[in-house]
């Protein structure tokens, strides 16, 4: 278990928790959505506008394949990454998968002013989030090693929970002893 992979719906706190866990464990942090934007030179809504969701998911899968080859990172993924079986397989095989779970109410509260969420640019964001939850929750659970509720959980507590679990699973490197 060399990586920590954060999955879950938009607004669950993957990027925020990921940055803090990475700092706490002194590991590099990577946000797959930011990596897609870096590689393309445009933001995600622009990709959705020109390539549609299918084009975005193709780019996402390519980035996930690359990032899952790395070791010793904390990876925050996009909410829809679990929609493709190959992504679920890669994520599950490359580290400790943490499902950050948040209620639809919490997701709405955390994302209501964010215009960078193409799937929420609809007349009824609540209905969209509820629909996504029904489809994606079983997929998140399928690959999760740990589920952390982020509705009421304090950030520090979430960080400690994830760090403890990671340290238990990560093999301790051998100590070099000198003969005296």
C-alpha positions as CSV (number, residue, x, y, z in Angstrom):
1,X,0.0,0.0,0.0
2,X,2.2,2.8,-1.2
3,X,-0.4,5.4,-2.1
4,X,-3.5,6.9,-0.5
5,X,-6.3,7.3,-3.0
6,X,-9.3,9.4,-2.1
7,X,-12.6,8.7,-3.9
8,X,-16.1,10.1,-3.4
9,X,-18.6,12.6,-4.7
10,X,-18.0,16.2,-5.5
11,X,-18.0,18.2,-2.3
12,X,-16.9,15.4,-0.1
13,X,-13.6,17.1,0.7
14,X,-11.2,14.9,-1.4
15,X,-8.8,17.8,-2.3
16,X,-8.9,19.5,1.1
17,X,-8.4,16.2,3.0
18,X,-5.8,15.0,0.5
19,X,-3.6,18.1,0.8
20,X,-3.7,17.9,4.6
21,X,-3.1,14.1,4.7
22,X,-0.1,14.6,2.3
23,X,1.4,17.3,4.5
24,X,0.8,15.2,7.6
25,X,2.6,12.2,6.1
26,X,5.1,14.2,4.1
27,X,4.0,12.8,0.8
28,X,3.4,14.5,-2.5
29,X,-0.3,15.4,-3.2
30,X,-1.8,15.1,-6.7
31,X,-5.3,16.1,-7.7
32,X,-6.3,14.2,-10.8
33,X,-8.6,17.0,-12.0
34,X,-5.9,19.6,-11.6
35,X,-3.5,17.2,-13.5
36,X,-6.0,17.0,-16.4
37,X,-6.2,20.8,-16.5
38,X,-2.4,21.1,-16.4
39,X,-2.0,18.7,-19.2
40,X,-4.7,20.2,-21.4
41,X,-4.1,23.8,-20.6
42,X,-7.8,24.4,-20.1
43,X,-10.3,24.0,-17.2
44,X,-12.7,21.0,-16.9
45,X,-15.8,23.0,-18.0
46,X,-14.0,23.8,-21.2
47,X,-13.2,20.1,-21.8
48,X,-16.8,19.2,-21.2
49,X,-18.0,22.0,-23.6
50,X,-15.8,20.8,-26.5
51,X,-15.4,17.1,-25.9
52,X,-18.4,16.2,-23.7
53,X,-18.3,14.0,-20.7
54,X,-17.0,11.0,-22.7
55,X,-14.0,13.0,-23.9
56,X,-13.3,14.2,-20.3
57,X,-13.6,10.6,-19.1
58,X,-11.1,9.4,-21.7
59,X,-8.6,12.0,-20.5
60,X,-9.3,11.1,-16.9
61,X,-8.6,7.4,-17.5
62,X,-5.3,8.3,-19.2
63,X,-4.3,10.5,-16.2
64,X,-5.4,7.8,-13.7
65,X,-3.3,5.2,-15.5
66,X,-0.2,7.4,-15.3
67,X,-0.7,8.4,-11.7
68,X,-1.4,4.9,-10.5
69,X,2.2,4.0,-11.7
70,X,3.6,6.4,-9.1
71,X,4.4,5.4,-5.6
72,X,4.1,7.3,-2.3
73,X,1.5,9.8,-3.3
74,X,-1.8,11.0,-1.9
75,X,-4.2,11.1,-4.9
76,X,-7.5,13.0,-4.9
77,X,-9.7,11.8,-7.8
78,X,-12.7,13.3,-9.5
79,X,-16.1,12.1,-8.4
80,X,-16.9,10.2,-11.6
81,X,-13.6,8.3,-11.8
82,X,-15.3,5.1,-10.6
83,X,-17.6,5.0,-13.6
84,X,-15.1,3.1,-15.7
85,X,-14.1,-0.5,-14.5
86,X,-10.5,0.0,-15.6
87,X,-10.2,3.0,-13.3
88,X,-11.6,1.1,-10.4
89,X,-9.2,-1.8,-11.0
90,X,-6.2,0.5,-11.3
91,X,-7.1,2.5,-8.2
92,X,-7.8,-0.5,-6.0
93,X,-4.5,-2.1,-7.0
94,X,-2.3,1.0,-6.4
95,X,-3.0,1.9,-2.8
96,X,-5.2,2.4,0.2
97,X,-8.6,3.6,-1.2
98,X,-10.5,5.9,1.1
99,X,-14.1,6.7,0.3
100,X,-14.9,10.1,1.6
101,X,-18.7,10.0,1.9
102,X,-20.9,13.1,2.2
103,X,-24.7,13.5,2.1
104,X,-26.3,15.3,-0.8
105,X,-27.2,18.2,1.5
106,X,-23.5,18.6,2.4
107,X,-22.4,18.3,-1.2
108,X,-24.9,21.0,-2.2
109,X,-23.7,23.3,0.6
110,X,-20.1,22.9,-0.4
111,X,-20.5,23.2,-4.2
112,X,-23.3,25.8,-4.5
113,X,-21.1,28.6,-5.7
114,X,-18.6,26.6,-7.7
115,X,-19.1,27.1,-11.4
116,X,-16.3,24.6,-12.2
117,X,-18.7,21.7,-11.8
118,X,-20.1,21.0,-15.2
119,X,-22.5,18.2,-14.0
120,X,-24.2,20.7,-11.6
121,X,-24.9,23.3,-14.3
122,X,-28.6,22.2,-14.3
123,X,-31.9,23.6,-13.1
124,X,-32.0,21.0,-10.3
125,X,-28.5,20.3,-8.8
126,X,-30.0,18.4,-5.9
127,X,-31.7,15.9,-8.2
128,X,-28.5,15.5,-10.2
129,X,-26.5,14.8,-7.0
130,X,-29.1,12.3,-5.8
131,X,-29.0,10.5,-9.2
132,X,-25.2,10.4,-9.2
133,X,-25.1,9.2,-5.6
134,X,-27.5,6.2,-6.4
135,X,-25.2,5.2,-9.3
136,X,-21.8,5.9,-7.8
137,X,-22.2,4.9,-4.1
138,X,-22.0,1.2,-4.8
139,X,-19.0,1.7,-7.1
140,X,-17.1,3.7,-4.4
141,X,-17.9,1.0,-1.9
142,X,-16.7,-1.7,-4.2
143,X,-13.1,-0.5,-4.1
144,X,-13.0,1.3,-0.7
145,X,-10.7,0.0,2.0
146,X,-12.1,2.5,4.4
147,X,-15.2,4.7,4.4
148,X,-15.0,8.1,6.2
149,X,-18.1,10.2,6.7
150,X,-17.2,13.8,6.1
151,X,-20.6,15.5,7.0
152,X,-19.8,16.0,10.6
153,X,-16.3,14.6,10.9
154,X,-13.7,17.3,11.8
155,X,-10.8,17.7,9.4
156,X,-8.2,16.8,12.0
157,X,-10.0,13.7,13.0
158,X,-10.3,12.6,9.3
159,X,-6.6,13.2,8.7
160,X,-5.6,11.2,11.8
161,X,-8.0,8.3,10.9
162,X,-6.5,8.0,7.4
163,X,-2.9,8.4,8.5
164,X,-3.3,5.7,11.2
165,X,-4.8,3.3,8.7
166,X,-2.1,4.0,6.2
167,X,0.8,3.6,8.7
168,X,-0.7,0.2,9.8
169,X,-0.8,-1.1,6.2
170,X,2.4,0.4,4.9
171,X,5.4,-1.8,5.5
172,X,8.1,-0.2,7.6
173,X,11.4,0.0,5.8
174,X,14.1,-2.1,7.3
175,X,16.4,-0.4,9.7
176,X,20.1,-0.5,8.9
177,X,22.0,-1.6,12.0
178,X,25.7,-1.3,12.4
179,X,27.7,-4.0,14.1
180,X,29.7,-2.8,17.1
